[in-house]
Amino acid sequence: MIALDQENKIFTLHTKHTTYQMKADHNRVLLHTYYGSRVGGGDLSRLIQYADRGFSPNPSEAEGDRTYSLDTLPQEYSSCGVGDFRLPSIEFEPVDGSRLADLRYIGYELKKGKYSLPGLPAFFGGDEWETLIIHLIDSTCKMSVRLYYGVLESCDLITRAVQVVNEGGQRVQLRRCASLCLDFQQGDMDLITFDGCHAMERGLHRAPLRPGVQSVESVRGTSSHHHNPFVILCEHDASEDYGLCCGAMLVYSGNFLAAAERTQLENNRLLLGVNPYHFCYTLGPGESFTAPEAALVCSPSGFGQMSRQFHRAIREKLVRDPCQGRRRPVLINNWEATEFDFDAEKLVNIAKAAAPLGIELFVMDDGWFGHRDTDRSGLGDWSVNKKKLPGGLEALVPRVKELGMSFGIWIEPEMVSEDSALYRAHPDWALGAPGRPFTRGRSQLVLDFSRREVRDHIYESIRGVLNSADITYVKWDMNRSLTDVWSAALPAGRQGELFHRFVLGVYDILERMRRDFPHILIEGCCGGGGRFDAGMLYYTPQIWCSDNTDAIDRLRIQYGTSFCYPVSTMGAHVSAVPNAQTGRITPIETRGVVAMAGTFGYEMDLNHTTPEEKEIIKRQTAFFKEHYDLIQRGDYYRLSDPFTDPFTAWQQVSADRGEALVSMVSGSTHATAPFRRLRLKGLDPGAVYRVNGGECWPGDVLMAAGWPMPMPTGDYQSIQLYLKAE
């Protein structure tokens, strides 16, 4: 709900549990007054304190009032170069070379429903949303800034976006444009980020904010394996179930910057948006730039509530799933079983072993196209390799469908191999500065997706493949970061637009694919989790969570991912042992339990499994299908921390609290291990639950006293408890 006090220019955004307020003051500066637990409202600018602070200058309107300074006031969208020395939200350079931004309030709009951002991903919905647009202007440069706010009360979600319009008569270069600025009038807060590397993504890191700026960012052209565009600011004592925390997420898949500054007055500012590195967007008279959407959830009751609100909003208002309301299929992917060494017969034999076990979708990974026997050739030539697949997909797909399985393929549209017909015909279609040698990654170059003709060629090639057979799934991969970022199609003065234009080009093709093939389930991938962000989830309902399929490493990867992203978005498979990434051997039961904390599938040749293992797999697929709604759509609770606890446990609970699934995986086993009890969450305290069809336990006992955990009899053992209310 959005409440307006027009006379005092106060704007109050209420959600189910929180309140967010801003006010345009007597100098038309838009102040941020409050974000936290829901309160009745009123003028919360009374919380702002004024004092004369040394070296904090005063704007011209405050002549004689040395207590009024942009350097000390909490601002809704911070200025640049005119007295606020903290992190700036925006920076533009007109033809005179100045880089000043002094934004003042001039009006607002209030609308029913959710705003949209053409060409960019964004949360969507109907009348359950409200939209507020605040209009600001820099009168000297004639630069108009429109701040968009979307309010989804039921999910405690507030979205923000920014549009900048050049309303003057001369060109202006936009050097910085954050999507979110958030000032907290308190100092003692922690910053939580989710960091790692390829095959070990999104580990949780928490530290108190110290004076100065702490930041995470990507300049790799993607959101990256190394840092995720989701961060949390929280109170020092905030935990899973207690304390104030604020999660901020960028709905974007390219270079980003998330920065938190503890100021000289021990307040905090959070900034989130497109990274200003190599960013310079030229706006001619009348032209505009739209910054990506950011999303906020504030929880007065700890991380768990914050996560569940993000999960619900992402599942229902961001992901556009062709399987919406239906169960997604259990799949098998051939990559770890064969890599490039396969032909049609080998693929069909894997499918024949999988079909009787309840697996429903066969995915053919890299190596089916062009001259693609290694990763050094073939990318860009999107036609079937008839040597490997005689008769093409027209012959292969029906053979798989006869087994009762659907069929999917792997593609990597953004890349090109130098050993390809496409590169030989169009070498200028690859990113690269003239006169400089290429920087290669995985022996491949990056196509210039800022160019329409490049995108059209790639899309038409892939569309021909998708039209050639009954394909129901596409895995969209990207296996290197962007380097040599220079386009033959852009003038020198506009090369700073290329990183962003590349991302817009990716979104363009994905949107076309969704339009032309609405039945196809697209899974995103970037060497695993290198582009696991909300921007991609708008187009790809699930993302391959990590190239690391080791069950024990995955516990940590999926734990960190769960703080923002729901189970239904995390691509997770059971793979063979010893694991290809770690060499670790874990029981197949444990590998299944861990993969069920994601979209669930297999990545192995089932012809090499024992009869006993096949029976286990058959039971796993049946169990997953039976409890699909609970696993994929239930409220998610983290019951332990795999970074500190000797076991990992999590729980899903149905919306009516009538059923729950508890999953546990032990670590290394030691002699004389202590007795442990696991406290469950989210149950109905007045209900009685039957556990795995046996004993009955009161809900309040399971939550307050806990459930006695059995002693593990080996390393990496797993248990699942299915609870049904009597």
DOLO-80702 format. One line per field, with one value per residue (C-alpha): z, x, y. Coordinates in Angstrom, 2 decimals. Each point is the difference from the previous one (the first is absolute). Example, Ala and Ser with C-alpha at 12.3 -4.5 7.8 and 13.67 -1.06 7.14 Angstrom:
2
zz <- c(7.80, -0.66)
xx <- c(12.30, 1.37)
yy <- c(-4.50, 3.44)
This chain:
726
zz <- c(0.00, -0.92, 2.24, -1.09, 2.02, -2.92, 2.12, 1.70, -2.99, 2.04, -1.76, 2.15, -1.43, 2.23, -0.48, 2.17, 2.58, -0.96, -0.64, -2.40, -0.02, -1.83, 0.10, -2.23, 2.45, -0.19, -2.35, -2.24, 0.99, 0.09, 3.42, 1.03, 3.41, 0.94, -1.04, 2.55, 1.96, -0.90, 1.84, -0.17, -2.04, 0.67, -0.81, 0.76, -1.06, 3.69, 0.39, -1.98, 2.09, -1.09, 1.20, -1.31, -1.06, -0.99, -3.69, -0.88, -2.40, -0.38, -3.21, -1.17, 1.24, 3.53, 0.12, 3.65, 1.24, 0.54, 1.44, -3.44, -2.17, -2.68, 1.57, 3.13, -1.15, -0.89, -3.69, -2.14, -3.09, 0.77, -1.87, -1.42, 0.42, 1.78, 3.64, 0.65, 0.18, 0.51, -2.75, -2.87, -1.70, -3.30, -1.95, -3.36, -2.12, -2.29, -2.78, 2.42, 1.69, 3.46, 1.91, 2.40, 0.82, 2.20, -0.07, 1.36, 0.35, -2.53, 0.22, 0.15, -1.63, 1.70, -2.00, 0.59, -1.22, -0.66, -2.27, -2.73, -1.43, -3.78, -0.95, 3.63, 2.36, 2.88, 2.44, -1.46, 1.14, 0.02, 2.52, 2.94, -0.68, 0.39, -1.81, 1.15, -2.31, 1.53, -2.40, 0.68, -2.15, -0.25, -1.23, -1.21, -2.26, -0.76, 1.00, 1.24, 2.34, 0.62, 3.00, -0.37, 3.02, -0.19, 3.17, 0.41, 3.49, 0.50, -0.60, 1.82, -3.39, -1.19, -3.44, -1.29, -3.41, -1.47, -3.32, -1.02, -2.78, -1.70, -0.25, -1.11, -3.44, 0.17, 0.46, 3.50, 0.94, 2.82, 1.99, 2.89, 0.68, 3.04, 0.26, 3.77, 2.68, 3.57, 3.04, 3.47, 2.99, 2.12, 0.07, 1.52, -2.91, -1.72, -3.74, -1.38, -3.49, -1.99, -1.56, -1.42, -3.27, -2.84, 1.46, 3.53, -0.37, 2.47, 3.29, 2.77, 1.41, 2.87, 1.61, 1.94, -2.08, 0.76, -0.79, -3.74, -2.96, -0.27, -3.33, -2.26, -3.74, -3.38, -3.03, -1.87, -2.16, 2.07, 3.61, 0.51, 2.06, 2.33, 1.40, -0.20, -0.56, 3.25, 3.38, 3.49, 2.54, 3.47, 3.70, 1.78, 1.80, -2.96, -0.53, -1.84, 2.25, 1.70, -0.81, -2.73, -3.38, -3.43, -3.17, -3.25, -3.37, -3.48, -2.84, -2.45, -1.56, -0.78, 1.79, 3.36, 3.09, 3.51, 2.43, 3.65, 1.67, 3.71, 0.16, 2.19, 2.13, 0.33, -2.27, -2.94, -3.69, -2.37, -3.75, -2.63, -3.78, -3.26, 0.60, -1.07, -1.26, -3.78, 0.06, -1.90, -1.64, -2.39, 0.08, -2.74, 0.43, 0.89, 0.46, 3.14, 1.91, 2.23, 2.83, 0.94, 2.73, 3.60, 2.55, 3.78, 2.77, 3.58, 2.74, 3.68, 0.81, -1.39, -3.18, -0.28, -0.43, -2.47, -2.09, -0.09, -1.18, -2.76, -0.97, -0.27, -2.01, -2.39, -0.61, -0.50, -1.36, -1.79, -1.48, -3.17, 0.00, -2.95, 2.54, 2.33, 1.95, -1.29, 1.15, -1.79, -1.30, 1.69, -2.46, -0.86, -1.64, -1.83, 0.61, 2.93, -1.54, -3.46, -0.38, -3.78, -0.62, -1.10, -2.96, -0.44, 1.23, 3.20, 0.76, -0.65, 2.24, 2.88, -0.58, -0.07, 3.43, 1.38, -1.20, 2.15, 3.12, -0.27, -1.79, -2.48, -1.95, -1.85, -0.50, -2.65, 1.13, -1.83, -3.13, -2.27, -2.54, -2.56, 0.13, 3.78, 1.34, 2.47, 1.51, -2.60, -2.94, -1.24, 2.14, -2.16, -2.55, 1.24, -2.28, 0.95, -0.32, -2.28, 0.62, 3.65, -0.57, -3.37, -1.14, 2.41, 2.80, -2.25, 0.41, 3.60, 1.82, -1.00, 1.29, 3.40, -0.01, -0.69, 3.41, 1.59, 0.47, -1.32, -1.53, 0.71, -1.37, 1.16, -1.74, 0.55, -2.22, 1.25, -1.03, -3.14, -0.76, -2.33, -1.64, -1.26, -3.22, 1.77, 1.13, -3.36, -1.66, 2.62, 2.11, 0.91, 1.80, 2.92, 2.71, -0.39, -0.39, -3.31, 0.08, 3.26, 0.41, 1.33, 3.61, -0.17, 2.55, -0.47, -3.48, -1.09, -0.73, 0.89, -2.65, -0.09, 1.17, -0.02, -3.78, -1.39, -3.05, 2.21, 2.22, -3.00, -1.60, 3.19, 0.87, -3.47, 0.07, 3.39, -0.92, -2.97, 2.32, 2.44, -2.84, -1.39, 2.80, 3.08, 2.49, 3.41, 1.90, -0.75, 2.19, -0.80, 1.00, 0.05, 0.74, 0.29, 1.25, -2.31, -1.01, -2.90, 0.36, -3.19, -2.75, -3.68, -0.15, 2.63, -0.34, 2.39, 2.20, 0.59, 0.83, 3.65, -0.83, -1.21, 3.23, 0.60, -3.63, 0.01, 2.90, -1.72, -3.08, 2.04, 1.41, -3.53, -1.29, 3.11, -0.34, -3.65, 0.93, 2.66, -2.53, -2.78, 2.18, 3.06, 0.78, 0.38, 3.50, -0.08, 2.60, 0.38, 0.50, 0.05, 0.78, 2.64, 2.32, -1.69, -0.92, 2.79, 0.38, -0.05, -3.46, -1.57, 2.03, -1.82, -3.18, 1.31, 2.84, 1.26, -0.08, 0.29, 3.54, -0.38, -2.20, 3.27, 0.48, 3.12, 2.54, 2.98, -1.76, -1.33, 3.57, 0.45, -3.51, 0.28, 3.57, -1.06, -3.08, 2.11, 1.80, -3.03, -2.66, 0.33, -0.32, -3.28, -1.68, 0.99, -2.62, 1.98, -1.16, 1.37, -1.59, 0.04, 2.60, 0.49, -0.73, -3.08, 1.82, 3.43, -0.26, 3.04, 0.43, 1.56, 0.26, -2.84, 2.59, 1.19, -3.54, -0.61, 3.15, -0.91, -3.61, 1.27, 1.53, -3.60, -3.27, 0.11, -2.70, -0.84, -1.68, -0.58, -2.18, 1.78, -1.96, 2.42, 3.17, 1.97, 0.24, 3.61, -1.07, -2.73, 2.60, 2.15, -2.99, -0.78, 3.60, -0.12, -3.15, 1.34, 3.33, -1.71, -2.24, 2.90, 2.11, -2.85, 1.14, 3.57, -1.12, -2.72, 1.36, 3.76, 2.50, 0.42, 3.38, 0.61, 3.12, 0.19, -1.43, -2.09, 0.50, 3.78, 0.95, -0.25, -2.04, -2.52, 0.32, -1.71, -0.07, -2.32, 1.38, -1.93, 0.08, 2.23, 2.27, -0.59, -1.19, 0.15, -1.28, 2.06, -1.66, 1.82, -1.11, 2.48, -0.38, 0.98, 2.67, 3.24, 2.93, 3.06, -1.89, 2.13, 0.06, -1.98, -0.42, -3.01, 0.64, -2.85, -1.13, -1.59, 1.29, 1.55, 3.75, 0.68, -2.59, 0.35, -2.79, -1.07, -0.91, -2.98, 0.53, 3.51, 3.31, 0.69, 1.42, 1.15, -2.10, 3.04, 1.30, -3.34, -0.09, 3.66, 1.09, -3.34, -1.65, 1.16, -2.84, -0.48, 0.25, -3.49, -0.84, -2.63, -1.69, -1.93, 1.00, -0.72, 1.47, -1.20, 2.22, -1.54, 2.48, -0.54, 2.36, 1.37)
xx <- c(0.00, 1.28, -1.14, 0.44, 0.14, -0.12, 0.17, 3.24, 1.31, 0.32, -0.14, -0.49, 0.24, -1.55, 0.45, -1.28, 2.78, 1.96, -0.23, 2.11, -0.23, 1.47, -0.72, 0.75, 1.11, -0.31, 3.02, -1.55, 2.72, -1.47, 0.88, -0.16, -1.64, -0.55, 0.12, -0.74, -2.77, -3.48, -1.10, -3.11, 1.60, -0.02, 2.91, 3.05, 2.36, -0.11, 2.56, 2.56, 2.43, 1.62, 3.30, 2.85, 2.68, 3.44, 0.84, -3.62, -0.96, -3.42, -2.04, -0.93, -3.60, 1.32, 2.03, 0.42, -1.05, 3.21, -1.91, -1.46, 2.40, -0.40, 3.06, -1.94, -3.61, -1.42, -0.82, -2.29, 2.22, 3.33, 1.53, 3.48, 2.56, -2.27, 0.74, -0.69, 3.37, -1.49, -0.70, -1.81, -3.01, 0.39, 2.66, -0.36, 2.29, -1.40, 2.00, 1.63, 1.80, -1.49, -1.08, -2.58, -3.46, -2.38, -3.42, -3.14, -3.57, -2.56, -2.93, -1.34, -2.36, -1.96, -1.31, -1.74, 1.96, 3.71, 2.21, 1.98, 3.46, 0.14, 3.01, 0.82, -1.19, -2.24, -2.51, -3.50, -3.59, -3.40, -2.08, 1.72, 2.80, 0.11, 2.45, 1.41, 2.11, 1.95, 1.20, 3.31, 1.95, 3.39, -1.13, 3.43, 0.66, -3.69, 0.39, -3.21, 0.18, -3.05, 0.09, -2.33, -1.34, -2.07, -1.68, -1.12, -1.46, -0.53, 3.68, 1.52, 1.56, 0.92, 1.54, 1.89, 1.13, 1.33, -0.50, 2.19, -1.21, 2.02, -2.49, 2.61, 1.26, 3.52, 1.39, 0.83, 2.13, -1.41, 2.97, -1.80, -3.60, -0.79, -3.32, -0.16, 1.24, -1.01, 1.11, -0.27, 0.09, 1.82, 3.61, 0.43, -0.87, 1.49, 0.42, -0.62, 1.21, -0.03, 3.38, 2.17, 1.46, -0.78, -1.33, -0.28, -2.49, -2.01, 1.69, -1.35, 2.36, -1.05, 1.90, -0.80, 0.07, 3.13, 0.53, 0.30, -1.31, -0.30, -1.11, -0.39, -0.22, 0.43, 1.82, -0.09, -3.04, -2.16, -1.13, 2.81, 0.89, 1.98, -2.62, -3.78, -2.16, -1.83, 1.13, -1.42, 0.37, -1.01, 0.29, 2.96, -2.21, -2.21, -0.36, -2.28, -2.96, 0.83, 1.07, -0.40, 1.51, -0.37, 0.72, 0.71, 0.07, 0.82, -2.11, 2.90, 2.50, 3.01, 2.61, -1.32, 1.16, -1.36, 1.61, -0.67, 1.51, 0.23, 0.15, 1.81, -3.14, -0.23, -3.03, -0.09, -0.72, -0.66, 0.41, -0.90, 0.02, 1.90, 3.75, 1.41, 3.13, 0.26, -3.51, -0.74, -3.38, -0.57, -3.44, -0.95, -2.85, -3.17, 1.80, -0.28, 1.77, -1.76, 1.94, -0.80, -2.47, 1.05, -2.14, -0.13, -1.37, 0.33, -0.67, -0.40, 0.18, 3.30, 1.38, -2.49, -3.00, 1.94, 0.93, -3.53, -1.36, 2.61, -0.71, -3.74, 0.41, 2.54, -2.08, -3.27, 0.94, 3.35, 0.38, -2.02, -0.13, -1.47, -0.70, -1.86, -2.51, 1.51, 2.92, 3.29, 1.50, 2.78, 2.90, 3.23, 2.91, 2.77, 2.90, 1.78, -0.70, 1.48, 1.26, 0.68, 0.42, -3.45, -2.11, -3.69, 0.24, 1.81, -2.60, -2.92, 1.56, 0.22, -3.65, -1.00, 1.56, -1.66, -3.57, -1.00, 1.23, -2.50, 2.24, -2.04, 2.30, 3.23, 2.36, 2.73, 2.83, 2.95, 1.40, -3.01, 0.57, 2.54, 3.48, -0.15, 2.16, 1.87, -0.57, 2.29, -2.39, -3.55, -1.63, -2.15, -0.81, -3.44, -0.68, -0.03, 3.20, -1.28, 3.11, -0.96, -3.75, -0.87, -3.35, 0.26, -2.42, -2.84, 1.29, 1.25, -2.83, -2.74, 2.17, 0.18, -3.69, -0.87, 1.48, -2.53, 2.50, 0.09, 3.13, 2.18, 3.20, 2.94, 0.93, 2.54, -1.29, 2.24, 3.28, 1.95, 2.98, 2.67, -0.15, -3.55, -1.71, -1.63, 3.27, 1.66, -2.92, -0.38, 3.13, -1.20, -2.99, 2.24, 0.87, 3.55, 1.92, 1.82, 3.73, -0.13, 0.31, -3.02, -0.34, -1.59, -2.04, -0.69, 1.52, -2.94, -0.87, -3.09, -2.49, -1.04, -3.57, -0.42, -0.41, -3.42, 1.37, 2.08, -2.96, -2.27, 2.42, 0.52, -3.67, -1.12, 2.55, -1.19, -3.64, 0.55, 1.37, -2.89, -2.52, 1.63, -1.15, -2.20, 2.31, -1.45, 3.08, 3.03, 3.06, 1.46, 3.66, 2.77, 3.52, 2.23, 0.15, 0.03, 3.38, 1.18, -3.28, -0.04, -2.61, 0.61, -3.53, 0.36, 1.92, 2.87, -2.10, -2.62, 2.16, -0.92, -3.53, 1.14, -0.10, -3.60, -1.05, 1.40, -2.28, -2.99, 0.86, -0.06, -3.38, -1.26, 0.74, -1.37, -3.23, -0.31, 0.51, -2.70, -2.34, 0.58, 0.34, -2.20, -0.08, 3.79, 1.50, 3.26, 2.68, 2.65, 3.64, 3.31, 2.63, -2.52, -0.85, 1.81, -3.24, -2.31, -2.03, -3.56, 0.44, 0.55, -2.82, -2.45, 0.85, 1.31, -2.11, 2.94, 3.77, 2.73, 1.08, 3.66, 2.24, 0.95, -2.31, 1.74, -2.80, 1.97, 1.24, -3.51, -1.34, 1.91, -0.70, -3.74, -0.10, 1.40, -2.20, -3.12, 0.27, -1.57, -0.84, -2.63, 0.60, -1.93, 2.68, 3.06, 1.09, 1.28, 0.94, 1.15, 3.37, 2.31, 2.68, 2.86, -1.21, 1.55, 0.84, 1.15, 0.61, -2.26, -2.16, -3.41, -2.97, -2.48, -2.74, 1.78, 0.58, -3.73, -0.99, 2.29, -1.20, -3.60, 0.85, -0.08, -1.75, 1.21, 1.54, 2.91, 3.36, 1.42, -0.16, -2.49, 1.25, 2.95, -2.11, -0.76, -3.48, -0.18, 0.84, -2.65, -2.61, 1.11, -0.25, -3.49, -1.05, 1.60, -1.83, -3.29, 0.47, 0.87, -3.05, -2.30, 1.20, 0.77, -2.27, 1.31, 3.65, -0.24, -2.67, 0.02, 1.31, 3.73, 1.75, 3.73, 0.50, 3.81, 3.07, 2.24, 2.93, 0.00, -2.20, 0.99, -3.12, -2.20, -3.79, -2.84, -3.77, -2.90, -3.50, -3.26, -1.96, -2.69, 2.68, -1.63, 3.18, 3.74, 3.20, 3.19, 3.33, 3.29, 3.53, 2.77, 3.65, 3.00, -0.76, 2.00, 0.07, -2.11, -1.95, -2.41, -3.74, -1.82, -3.56, -1.23, -2.54, -2.47, -1.71, -3.17, -2.32, -3.42, 0.74, -3.47, 0.18, 1.27, 2.27, 0.60, 3.68, 0.81, -3.29, 0.98, 0.11, -2.09, 1.62, -1.64, 1.00, 0.93, 2.29, 1.78, 0.62, 0.81, 1.72, 1.02, 0.29, 2.75, 2.47, 1.30, 3.74, 1.57, 1.78, 2.30, 0.98, -2.54, -3.13, -3.46, -3.49, -3.33, -3.05, -3.43, -2.48, -3.74, -2.49, -2.55)
yy <- c(0.00, 3.47, 2.86, 3.63, 3.21, 2.43, 3.13, -1.03, -2.01, -3.21, -3.38, -3.10, -3.53, -2.67, -3.74, -2.81, 0.34, 3.13, 3.73, 2.07, 3.80, 3.00, 3.72, 2.98, 2.69, 3.79, 0.15, -2.70, -2.49, -3.51, -1.40, -3.62, -0.07, -3.64, -3.69, -2.68, -1.72, 1.15, 3.12, 2.13, 2.75, 3.72, 2.27, -2.14, 2.79, 0.93, -2.81, 2.04, 2.02, 3.26, 1.47, 2.09, -2.48, 1.17, -0.32, -0.83, 2.82, 1.55, 0.41, 3.48, -0.32, -0.58, 3.21, 0.87, -3.44, -1.93, -2.98, -0.84, -1.99, -2.65, -1.61, -0.95, -0.43, -3.46, 0.27, -2.11, 0.33, 1.59, 2.93, 0.42, 2.77, 2.50, -0.68, -3.68, -1.77, -3.45, -2.52, 1.77, -1.57, 1.81, 1.86, 1.68, 2.12, 2.71, 1.59, 2.45, -2.92, 0.52, -3.09, 1.36, -1.32, 1.98, -1.64, 1.67, -1.24, 1.28, -2.44, -3.53, -2.50, -2.78, -2.95, -3.28, -3.02, -0.54, 2.11, -1.79, 0.63, -0.57, -2.15, -0.79, -2.73, 1.07, -1.38, -0.07, -0.12, 1.66, 1.90, -1.66, 2.50, 3.78, 2.27, 3.33, 2.17, 2.89, 2.69, 1.77, 2.42, 1.62, 3.41, 1.09, -3.01, -0.57, -3.66, -1.59, -3.02, -2.15, -2.31, -2.99, -1.90, -3.17, -1.26, -3.62, 0.09, -3.75, -0.85, 3.01, 0.81, 3.47, 0.34, 3.00, 1.18, 3.25, 1.73, 2.94, 2.33, 2.73, 2.86, 2.53, 0.96, -1.48, -3.49, -1.22, -3.00, -2.11, -1.31, -1.69, -0.95, -2.14, -1.81, 0.22, 2.37, -0.75, 2.01, -1.54, 2.33, -2.55, -1.04, -3.45, -2.27, -3.02, -0.47, -3.48, -0.88, -3.24, -0.65, -2.77, -1.20, -2.36, -3.27, 1.49, 2.83, 2.08, -0.73, 2.20, 2.66, 2.24, 2.86, 3.17, 3.16, 1.98, 3.70, 0.51, -1.98, -3.77, -1.38, -3.00, 0.31, -1.61, 1.40, -3.33, 0.79, -2.36, 0.08, -2.57, -3.06, 2.22, 2.38, -0.07, 3.12, -0.70, 1.35, 0.37, 2.79, -1.11, 0.66, -1.60, -2.51, -0.89, -3.75, -2.42, 0.81, 3.29, 3.55, 2.58, -0.78, 1.57, -1.98, 1.88, -1.73, 1.34, -1.38, 0.09, -2.39, 2.20, 2.09, 1.19, 1.84, -0.56, 2.42, 0.81, 3.05, 0.67, 3.76, 2.51, 0.24, -3.81, -0.30, -2.40, 0.34, -2.91, 0.48, -2.63, 0.23, -0.26, 0.18, 3.39, -1.81, 0.56, 1.51, 3.20, 0.38, 2.89, 1.60, 2.42, 2.48, -1.90, -3.33, -2.10, -2.77, -2.51, -1.60, -3.61, -0.81, -0.57, -1.83, 0.36, -2.18, 1.18, -2.54, 0.92, -3.75, -1.19, -1.52, -2.84, 2.27, 2.16, -3.05, -1.39, 3.35, 0.19, -3.61, 0.61, 3.20, -1.54, -3.14, 1.85, 3.44, -0.30, -3.49, -0.55, -3.79, -1.94, -2.77, 2.39, -2.04, -3.25, -2.10, 0.50, -3.24, -1.97, 0.12, -1.76, 1.86, -1.85, 2.43, -1.65, -3.40, 0.70, 3.56, 0.37, -3.73, -1.14, -1.00, -0.69, -3.59, 0.94, 2.67, -2.33, -2.65, 2.52, 0.90, -3.68, -0.50, 3.15, -0.38, -3.02, 1.81, 2.85, 2.53, 2.01, 2.34, -0.78, 2.96, -0.16, 2.26, 1.61, -1.64, -0.64, 2.81, 1.21, -1.50, -0.33, -2.83, 2.23, 3.42, 1.59, 0.02, 0.19, 2.70, 2.24, -2.73, -1.02, -2.94, -3.67, -2.03, -2.77, -2.09, -0.39, 0.11, -1.56, 1.30, 2.93, 0.79, -1.10, -3.55, 0.11, 1.73, -2.51, -2.87, 1.66, 0.89, -3.66, -0.73, 2.37, 2.83, 3.54, 1.53, 3.03, 1.53, 2.14, 3.26, 2.79, 2.83, 2.84, -1.63, -0.83, -2.21, 1.30, -3.42, 0.46, 0.97, 2.95, 1.54, -0.50, 1.83, 2.76, 0.52, 3.53, -1.52, -0.96, 2.51, 1.23, 3.25, 0.59, -0.66, -1.96, -3.77, -1.88, -1.07, -3.44, -1.92, -3.70, 0.49, 2.18, 3.61, 2.03, 1.06, 3.64, -0.34, 3.77, -0.34, -0.86, -1.83, -2.30, -0.83, -0.56, -2.47, -1.98, -0.07, -1.08, -2.84, -1.22, 0.45, -2.30, -2.67, 0.37, -0.25, -3.15, -2.31, -0.21, 1.73, 0.93, 1.21, 2.17, 0.43, 3.46, 0.09, 2.62, -1.15, 3.04, 3.57, 3.02, 1.43, 2.16, 1.89, 2.05, 0.01, 0.70, 1.40, 2.73, 3.31, 0.68, 2.26, -2.69, -3.05, 0.56, -1.18, -3.42, -2.01, 1.03, -0.33, -3.55, -0.97, 1.60, -2.08, -3.21, 0.97, 0.75, -3.51, -1.66, 1.99, -1.02, -3.65, 0.24, 1.60, -2.53, -3.11, 0.60, -3.73, -0.32, -0.03, 1.97, -0.66, 2.69, -0.83, 1.87, -2.60, -0.97, 2.88, 2.89, 1.75, -1.09, 3.17, 1.27, 1.49, -3.41, -1.55, 2.27, -1.94, -3.34, -1.46, -2.03, 0.44, -2.63, 0.79, -1.03, -2.13, -1.68, -3.01, -1.32, -0.46, 1.29, 3.14, 0.53, 0.22, 3.26, 1.31, -0.63, 1.34, 3.39, 0.09, -0.62, 3.34, 1.66, -2.57, -2.76, -3.75, -0.07, 2.16, -2.09, -2.53, -3.02, -3.51, -3.33, -0.83, -3.02, -0.70, 0.53, 3.52, 1.61, 3.24, -1.20, -3.75, -0.44, -3.10, 0.55, -2.40, 0.22, 0.55, 3.16, 1.22, -0.35, 1.89, 2.90, 0.17, 0.09, 3.38, 1.23, -0.79, -3.65, -2.10, -2.31, 0.56, -3.49, -3.09, -2.23, -3.01, 0.05, -0.25, -3.15, -1.56, 1.23, 3.56, -0.14, -0.90, 2.92, 2.36, -1.30, 0.71, 3.47, 1.07, -1.35, 1.79, 3.28, -0.17, -0.90, 2.94, 2.41, 2.83, -0.17, 0.00, 2.61, 2.34, -0.54, 2.56, -0.58, -0.07, -0.29, -2.15, 0.12, 1.71, -2.29, 2.38, -0.48, -2.97, -3.68, -0.72, 1.80, 0.04, 1.80, -0.23, 0.71, 0.63, 0.19, 3.24, -1.53, -1.56, -3.37, -1.69, 0.52, -1.57, 0.10, -0.88, -0.56, -0.86, -0.81, 0.93, -2.08, -2.58, -0.14, -2.39, 0.83, 2.63, 2.06, -0.58, 2.68, 1.17, 1.94, 2.75, 0.29, 3.21, 1.24, -2.75, 0.43, -0.16, -1.39, -2.78, -3.56, -1.23, -3.58, -0.41, -2.25, -1.82, -1.12, 1.85, 3.08, 3.15, 3.25, 3.00, 2.08, -2.78, -0.32, 3.75, 0.68, -3.22, -1.42, -3.40, -2.39, -0.50, -3.54, -0.63, -0.12, -3.26, 1.46, 3.22, 2.08, -1.89, 1.44, -0.18, 1.32, 0.37, 0.41, 1.49, -0.16, 1.65, -2.45)
